[in-house]
Amino acid sequence: MKAIQLQSFGRAPDVVKLVDLPDVGSPGPDEVVIAVEASPINATDHRIIAGQYGYLPPLPSILGVEGVGRVTAVGRNVKHLKEGDRSLLPLLHPAWVERIKTSANWLRPLPDADVNQLSMLVINPATAYLLLTDIIPLNRGDWVIQNGATSPVGRAVIAIAKSMDIRTVNVVRRPEAVDEIKALGGDVVLVDGPDLAKEVSAATGKAPIMVGFDMVGDASTTNLMNALAPNATTVLYSLSSQKQPIGAGFPIIFGNQSLRGFWLMNWFKTASNDKLVTMYNHLASMVASGAIVAPIAATLSFDNYAEALATAAKRNGKVILRPSAGG
């Protein structure tokens, strides 16, 4: 079976290859076999390829950290899935391969929905959901602020917050993105800069904002924290600038604010199956309804993996990998 494999860490054109591997075989008593239908290329994949991520697999390793597929075989003890069901792939299970075998018992049948959108469900919508539900208690009418509004996580934050009657301040880096994020339902959309705190205060009527979601780092972290209330929490969940947060000392010391991290993999380590099922059932229904949607730049087959990786690196929308050209 075809698989896209990482041979060593480095530049994608040099270290990523399309290979033929033995088939996964029949499932064990507690396992299922899933034929992969679609898997996105994430920033995580690029960082793993470069050897610059918090989790690095033993080499050689099949790439891909999330996806979706059809169940083709089930073990005799499996009750949560049946042949023909569409299912997510477990987080960080190698996904750029024609078939996988897994025992993840939190997986459940997915609703009818766009397969490309479902393939992006495991990481970004889950991160957005947990930022809103697992950091500090939020009530209807509360405000949150985020500086990654145009990203897939940011878009999901807007949709999920709206479903919870939570209002969002959305910070973008390009003026031309303002109307796009407003059209998605962002309550306030502002361009990042040193005057952000004043603009946020004016736009929200000086509402106290107790939590901020930071995916950028660098000076954007300071801009975000300056817009928060005393005793607020900023959650750093990515570093899209590839620079560490700077200048956060004043809000932390004099505003008694907190800066903490979030990584979905850490949450998974202790999450119960019930929590996983509840979260992903909720998010899958939002994808099926069209409430959660991420822009797609291209859909390409495994044979065109080099083009797919190069296109994804431009960050103009998600690139979806399919095992074959016909999907």
N, C-alpha and C positions, 0 to 999 in steps of 0.2 A: 504494500500500500504506500501511496505517496505521503511524504511528510516534509516540512520545511524545518531544517535542523541547524542549530548553532554549533559550529565546530570549535571555535575559540572566541574569546572576547576581542572586539576590535571594530573596524569599519564594516558595515553590513555587506558591501560588495565583495569583501575579502573573506568573510567568516560565515556567511549564511549560504546554505546549499539546499537544493531540492534532492531528496534521496528516496530510495525504495527500502522499506522496512518490512519485516515479517508481520503478518496480520496479528491482531490481538487475540484471536481464538475465541473459544466459548466462555461465557461468564461463569464464575464460581457461584455457589449457592446464594451469596448475598450481593452479587454484582449484576450490573447491566452493561450491555454494549450499546454505544450510541454512534450512529453515523453522523459525522459532523456536516452541518449544512452551511454555516457561516461563522466567521470569527473576525472581529475588528483588529486593526493595528492601532495600538495605544502608545502613548508616550512611554509607558512602562516598558513596552517591548523594545523600543529604541534604546532605553537606558540599560536594559538587561544585555542587549547585544554589545553595547559599549563597555559593559562591566562596571556600571556606575549606578547600581540600584541596591536597595536594602535587602533584596533577596536575589541570589545568583545561583542558578541550578548547576548541578554537576554536569560536566561536559563529556561527550557531546549530548545535546539535549534538544528535543523538539520545542519549538517556540510557540507563542500564543498563550494568553493568560485568561481568556474568557471566550465564550461562544455558545452556540445552540445547535441541536441536532435531533434526529429521530431515533428512538429506541428500536433496535433491531433484534435484541435477544435479552431475556431476563433470567436470572437464577431462580431456583425453586423456592427460595425464601423471600423473594422480593414481592412486596405488596403495594409499594408506593408508586410504581410505574408498570406499564404493560407495553408490549410490542405495538409500535405505531404512534405512541405518545411523542410529542415534541417536548424536549427537556433542555434546560440550561446545562452547561458544563461546569463542574466545580471550579471555584476560584483557583488560579495558578495551575490547574491541570493542563498539560500541554495540549493546545487546541488546533495547531496548524498541521493537522493530520487527518486522514480519511475516516478513521474510527478510533474511539477510545473505549477502554474498559474501566469502570469505576464502581465503588461501593458507597458513594455519598448518599446516605439515606434521607437527607433533607430535600433532595430533588423531587419536584412534583410536575405533573403535566401542565403545560402552558396553554393559555387561551389562544384562539385564532387571532393572529396579528402579523404585521410585517416582519418577516424573518430577519431582515437586516437590523431593524430596531431591537428586536428581542435579543439578538446576538450581543448587543452592547449593554445588557441589563445588569450584569453581575457586579461591575465595579463602580461606574460613575453614578447611576441612580442610587445605588446602595450607599455610596459615600454621602450624597446629598441628603438622603433620608436620615442617616445617622447624625449628620451635622445638626439637623433640625430637631432630632428626638432624643439624642443620647448625650448631649453636652451639658446643657442647663435646661431647666423646665421653661417652656414657652407657653404663653396663653394667647387666646384669640386677641387680635389687635396689636400684639407686640411687634416691634421692628427688629429685623436683622440686617446686617450689611455684609456684602461680599465684593471682592475685587476681581473675581474670575467669571463675571456674568456671561461672557460669550462662550465659555467653555462648556462641554457636555455636563459637567457637574453643576456649573452655574445655571444652565438652562433647567436642569432637573430641580435645583433649589427653588427656582421661581415657581415651577408647576406644583411641587409638593407643598411649599409654603402657602400658595394660594388655596390649596385644598384644605389647609389647616387654619385658614383665615389669619395668617401671619403676613405682615407687610414687609416688603424687601426694598432696601437701598442697593442698587446695582452699579458698581463702579467699572467703567470700561476705559480702555486706553486710546481709543480712536473716536473722534466726534461722529464719524459716519455710522458707528455701531449703536448710537443712542436710540434712534427710531426703531431699529430691529429689536432691541431688548424691550422697549416699551410695547411693541406689538406682541411680544411673548407674554406680557402681563406684568412686567417689572413695574412696581409702584413709583419708584424714583430711579432715574438713571442719570449718572453724572460721570464726567470725564475725570480721571485720576489727576492729582496734582497737589501742590503744597497747600492750597486753599480748600481742600476737600472738606475739612471739619466745618468750616463756616457755611459751605454750600449745603452740607447735610443738615445742619441745624436749621437753616432757613427753609429747606424743602420739607422737613418733617415737623415743623413747628416746635423745635427744640425737644423733640421726644427723646427720652433716655433709651439708648440702644445698648443692650447688655451683652451682645455676642456678635463677633465678626468672623467671617470665614476668609482666610488668606491663602490664595494659591500662587501668589506672585513672589513674595519676599522682597529683598532690596528695600528701597525707600518707600515702596507701596505699603509695607507693613506699618511703618510709622504713620503714614497718611491715614490708614485704616484705624489704627489705635487712637489717634487724635480725635477721631469722630465718635468714639465710644464714651459711655458714661463711666464715672468712677466705679471701681470694683467689677468692671466688665471682663469678659474673657475673649481673647482672640485665638482662633484655632488655625494653625498652620498645617495644611494638608498636602501642599505641593510647593515646588520652587520653579515655576515656569520661567522666571528670569535667570535661573541658574546662579543666583546670587543670594547669599545669606541675608536675613533681615538686618537692617541697620537702624540705629537711632531710636530703639524702642525703650531706652532706659527711663526717660522722663515719665511716660504714661505708666510704666510699671512701678516706679518709685513713688511718684507724687500722686498718681491716680489710683494706686493700689490695684492696678490691672494685672491680669494673668495672661501669659503667652504659653500655649500648650500645643502639642502635636496630635495629629490623627493619621493613622495608617490602617486601612481596612483589614489588612492581614492580621494585625494585632487584635482587632475586634473579633475576627473569625476564630482565633485561638480559644476563646472562652464562650462563644455564643452557643446557646442550646439549639437543638434542631427545631424546637417550637418557635424560637425567635427568628430563625432563618426562614422557616416556612411562612410565618406571618408576614415578614418583611417582603419577601420575593413575590408572594401572592398579591400583596397590595401593589407593588411596583409593576408587576406584569399586567394587572388590570389597568393601570395608568398608561402603559405603553399601548395596550390594546385599544384604549379609548382615544388615543392620539394626544393625551395630555403631556406625556413625556416623549419628546422626539429630538433626535440629534441630526444635524446636517451630514449628508453623505457625499463625499467627493467622487468616489469611484467604487465599483465592484469588480474585482479581478480574480482570476483563477490562480491556483497554486503555481501553475506553469509560468505565470507572469509575476512571481513574487518580487523580483528585483524592481520592476516598474512600480509595484504596489508600495514597497518600502520607500522608494524615492518620492512618490506622490504623497504618502502619509507624512513624510518629513517636512513638507511645506505647510502643514497645519491649516489647510483650507477646507476642513471637513474630514470626516472619518473615511478611511478606506477599508472596505470589507473584503476579506479573502474567502473564496469558495473553492472546494476541492476540484471542481471542474467548471469549464466555461458555461455549461448549461445550468449550473447551480444545483 
